[in-house]
Amino acid sequence: MIDLQPVTSDGHLREAFGCFPSGVTAVGALVDGTPRGMAASSFTSVSLAPPLVSLCIQRTSSTWPLLRDRPRLGLSVLAEGQDDVCLRLSARQGDRFRDVGWETGPDDSVFVSGSSAWLECSLHEEVHAGDHLIALLRIHRLQTADTPPLVFHGSRFRRLAAV
């Protein structure tokens, strides 16, 4: 029998969550003419009809309140080798888009150049979930590239192995 242990700390829980590899995304939009955005590794596909994806966002985020009401959001699936872009977009202070290649889409959505995929979205619904919000985003348009994604696992960036 597996000897399961009670959750004793946030670090203990983070360690368990880190056992599951995830891709990394960036979500952004122009706010008063300035690119605003953040990295999110808690991205998942939700539905084909309607086309929905989700992001989990900390309730304490100061960026999400700037983005949630924008008509369109740019969601970029970061590509292998964009580790520095992820770290910059995860920063708590400073200009997150400094030295990050980006482009605008319709209705001031912001996309990271060189990503594996780009989804133009709008907020469909927001669900409160503990210390996070689950943002369900409706996909309006998309583009993909033949580029491997950035993978985060065990608190490190990893590369997919070709088999």
C-alpha positions in Angstrom: 0.0 0.0 0.0 1.2 3.5 -0.8 2.1 5.5 2.4 0.3 8.8 1.7 1.3 11.7 3.9 -0.9 14.6 4.9 -0.2 18.0 3.2 2.0 19.7 5.7 3.0 22.9 3.8 2.7 24.8 0.6 6.1 23.6 -0.3 5.0 20.0 0.1 2.0 20.6 -2.2 4.2 22.5 -4.8 6.5 19.5 -4.9 3.6 17.2 -5.8 2.2 19.7 -8.4 5.8 19.9 -9.9 5.6 16.1 -10.7 3.2 17.0 -13.6 4.9 18.7 -16.6 3.1 21.6 -18.1 3.5 24.0 -21.0 4.0 27.7 -20.4 1.8 30.4 -21.8 1.8 34.2 -21.8 -1.4 36.2 -21.8 -1.4 39.9 -22.8 -3.1 43.0 -24.1 -2.3 46.6 -24.7 -3.5 48.7 -21.8 -3.4 52.5 -22.5 -1.0 51.7 -25.4 1.4 49.7 -23.2 1.8 45.9 -23.4 0.7 44.2 -20.2 0.9 40.5 -19.6 2.0 37.6 -17.5 3.2 34.0 -17.7 0.9 31.2 -16.8 1.8 27.5 -16.6 -1.7 26.4 -15.4 -3.1 26.4 -19.0 -5.3 23.6 -20.3 -7.7 22.9 -23.1 -11.3 22.7 -22.0 -13.8 22.4 -24.8 -14.0 22.2 -28.6 -17.6 23.5 -28.8 -17.5 26.2 -27.7 -13.7 26.6 -28.1 -12.4 27.2 -24.6 -9.2 27.1 -22.7 -8.4 27.9 -19.0 -5.8 29.6 -17.0 -5.5 29.6 -13.2 -4.5 33.0 -11.8 -3.5 34.0 -8.3 -6.2 36.2 -6.7 -3.4 38.6 -5.6 -2.3 39.2 -9.3 -2.1 42.9 -10.0 -1.9 42.2 -13.8 -5.1 40.2 -14.2 -7.4 43.1 -13.2 -5.8 45.1 -16.0 -6.4 42.3 -18.6 -9.8 40.7 -17.7 -12.0 43.4 -19.3 -10.0 43.9 -22.5 -12.1 43.0 -25.6 -9.4 40.5 -26.7 -6.4 38.8 -25.0 -3.4 37.3 -26.8 -2.5 33.9 -25.5 0.9 32.7 -26.6 2.1 29.1 -26.0 5.8 29.7 -25.4 8.3 27.8 -27.4 11.4 25.8 -26.5 14.2 28.2 -25.8 11.9 31.0 -24.5 12.9 30.4 -20.9 14.1 34.0 -20.5 10.8 35.3 -21.9 8.9 33.2 -19.3 11.1 34.5 -16.5 10.7 38.1 -17.6 6.9 37.8 -17.9 6.8 36.2 -14.4 8.7 39.1 -12.8 6.8 41.0 -10.0 8.2 44.4 -11.0 9.6 46.3 -13.9 8.8 46.3 -17.6 7.9 42.6 -18.4 8.1 43.2 -22.1 11.5 44.8 -22.2 13.7 42.7 -24.6 10.7 40.5 -25.4 9.6 40.4 -29.1 5.9 40.9 -29.3 3.2 41.8 -31.8 -0.3 43.2 -31.5 -3.4 41.5 -32.9 -7.0 42.7 -33.3 -8.5 44.7 -30.5 -5.1 45.3 -28.9 -4.3 41.7 -28.0 -0.6 41.1 -27.5 1.3 38.0 -28.7 4.9 36.9 -28.0 6.9 36.5 -31.2 8.4 33.0 -31.9 5.9 31.1 -29.8 4.5 27.6 -30.7 0.9 28.8 -31.0 -1.1 32.0 -30.7 -4.8 32.1 -29.5 -6.9 35.3 -29.7 -9.3 35.0 -26.8 -11.8 36.8 -24.6 -12.9 36.1 -21.1 -15.8 33.7 -21.2 -16.2 33.1 -17.4 -14.3 33.5 -14.2 -14.6 30.9 -11.4 -13.3 31.5 -7.8 -11.2 28.5 -6.7 -9.4 28.9 -3.4 -6.5 31.3 -3.6 -6.9 31.4 -7.4 -9.3 32.3 -10.2 -10.0 30.0 -13.1 -10.3 32.1 -16.2 -12.2 30.3 -19.0 -11.2 32.0 -22.2 -13.1 31.7 -25.5 -10.9 31.3 -28.6 -11.8 33.5 -31.5 -8.8 33.0 -33.8 -5.6 31.0 -33.7 -2.3 30.2 -35.5 0.2 27.5 -34.8 3.9 27.0 -35.7 6.0 23.9 -36.1 8.0 24.7 -33.0 8.3 22.5 -29.8 6.8 24.1 -26.7 8.5 25.2 -23.6 7.9 22.6 -20.8 8.1 23.2 -17.1 8.6 20.3 -14.8 10.1 19.9 -11.3 10.7 23.6 -11.1 12.9 23.6 -14.2 12.5 24.2 -17.9 12.8 21.0 -19.9 13.0 19.9 -23.6 10.8 17.3 -25.2 12.8 14.3 -26.5 12.2 13.2 -30.0 11.4 9.5 -30.3 
